[in-house]
Amino acid sequence: MLGLIGKKLGMTQVFDANGRLTPVTVIKIEDNVVIENRTVAKHGYNSCVLGSFDMKKNRVTKPYGGQFEGVCEPKKTLVEMRDFDKDAAVGDVLSVDLFKDIMFVDVVGTSKGKGYQGGMKRHGFHGGRATHGSKFHRDLGGTAMSSSPSKTFKGKKMAGRMGADRVTVQNLRVIRVDEEMQVLLVKGAIPGPAQSVVIVQEAKKK
């Protein structure tokens, strides 16, 4: 499977030859350096460890920086790509042209965090009447039962932390690969705020 580390820049729109508008997300693909190749003989599986985004030197500890010796400057983000389809040696630099022959991709990112939210926002509960005299507007309502076992079962939809989860959006069409600017334009939205780190992979189900 092919994949690279990128950064979400934001959304824009492009027009095709017939004037049709397509909303796209712009993903910046900075140089991805091959840090390590893991093999079945040594690790029990095949994978390729990629690193991207330079790290400040005063933030690098000796144990962390040791894995980059003789390869490149320490990188902030490391991602392991299982069963990497491209032959890449340690120290090779991969760029956005990896996707020039791929039509669909899967994008993995961290969704926007929304903090502690109630049941209506978190789970889409309708709530009670909004009319005068109602004593049930946005409350959660009953969560347990009166008969045995009178307890709240694990997994009950209640208020709690919302967002900041790992989300994968599948089968996004690649609209354009700009090798000069090192950006990838994909149709539709992807998880996370602007400037967040995402993983772009070849679509599994296409």
N, C-alpha and C positions, 0 to 999 in steps of 0.2 A: 504494500500500500504506500502511495506517495503522500507526503504531507510536509508542511512548512509552518514555521512560527511567524505570525504577523501581528499587526497592530491596526485596530479599527480607527479610521480617521473621521468617519461620519458618513452621511448620506447625501446623494445628489441625484440628478436625473440625466439621462442621455436620450437622444433621438436617433432612430434608425433611418434608412434611406427613404422610407415611406412616410416619415414624419411622426411615427408612433413613439410615444413617451414611455420610458421604462425607468422606474425608481431603482437605484442601485446603491449598494454600500461600497465604500472605497476602503480597501485593505492594503496597508503599506507592508511590503515584504522586504525587510532589511536582510542583509547577508546572513544566511544560516550556515554556520560552520559545523562540520562533522567533528564532534569531540571524541567519540568512541564508537567502535563497532563491537557489539556483543554477539557471541556465537553459541551454537548448541553445545559445542565441545566444552566451552568454559563456563557458560552461564545457564545452559539448558534451553535456550531459545535464541532466535535471531532478531536483532533489533539494531537501530541506529540512533545514537544520542546526538541531538542537534542543540546548538546554543545560539542565542541571538541577543542583541541589545548590549552594548558595552557597559561595563560596571565601573563605578568610581573606584579608584585604586585604594582610597582610604576606607572603603567598605569591605575589601577583600580580606578574609582571614586566610592563614596559611593552609589549613586543611582543605578549604574550598578552592583556593587558587591552585593547589597542587595538580588537580586534574587537567588544567589548561597548559601546563608547562610543556614547551616545545610545540604547541599547537596554535594558540592564539591568545589574545588578551582575554582576561576573565569576562564571561558573559553573565548577564543578569538572569536570563530565562533559559532553562534546560528542559527539553522534552524528549522522551524516548518514543521512537516510532517503531512499532513492532512490524516485522516482516516487510522491511523497506524494499520496494521493488527496483530501486536504482542502485547500481554498484557505485559506492562512494567510499573513498579512502579517508582516513583520519587527516584532517586539515583541509579537505575540499570545501569550497564555498558554493552553496546552492542558492539560486535566486528565483525570481518569479517566472522565468522561462520554463520552469519545471511543469507549469500548468498550461502551456501553450497548446497542447494537443488534448486537453481534458475539457469536457463540456459541462460536467456537473461536479460539485464539491459539497462536502459536509463541513460545517463550521462549528467548532466547539469554543464556548466562551463562558464567562461568569456573568449571570444576569444582574441587573441593577438591584442593589439592596434597598428595601423599603422599610426596614425597621420593624418594630412590633406593631402588628395590625390586628383589627378585630375580624370577626367571622364574616361580615358582609364584604369587606374588601378582599380578604384573604381567600375565601372560598365561594364568594358569589351568593351568599345567603340573601334572601329577599327582605328579611326583617318583618316587623309588624306594621300595622296601620300607622300612617303619618297624620291621622286626624286627631281632633281635639278629644280628650278623654281617654285616649289609648295610653296604656302604661307599658307597652311593648313596642319600641321603635327600632333600635339597632342592637338590642340585647341578643345574646347567644341562645337563650332558651334552656330547656332541660338537657342535661348531659348524661344522666344515669336513669335507673329504673327504680320503682318503688318496691318491687318484689325481689326476691333473692335471685341472683347475687346483686345487691344494691351497690353497684360501684360503677365508675366510669372506665370503660374499656380502653386499652391502649390503641392509638390511632384515631381516636375521635376527633372530628374536625372542630377545632376550637381556635381561639385567638392565639397568636404567636409570631415568631420571627418570620418575615416574608422576604423573598428575594435572595440575592447573593448565592445562587445555586449554580452548579455546573449544568449548562444547557447545550444540547446539540441540535442544530437546525440542519436537516438533511435535504439533499437534492436541490441545491441552489444553482441556477444556471450561470455559467461564466459568460459575462457579456463582453469583456475586453481584458486583455493582458497587455499592459504597457511596460515593456522592458526598459524603456528609457527612464521613466519615472519610478520604476520598480513598484507598481501598484496593480492590484487585481480588482476588477469591478464585477460584483456578483449581484444578481437580481434579488431584490427583497431586503428584508432586515435581518440582522444578526444580533445575538445577545450582547449585553454589556454597554457601558457608556463609551463616549469617544475617548481615544487614547488607551483603551484597554487591550490587553494581550489576548489574541485568539489563536486557535490552531486550525489551519485549513488543510483538509484531507480530501483525497479522491473519493467520490461518492461510493458508498458500499453497495447501494441498492440500484445502481444504474448500470 
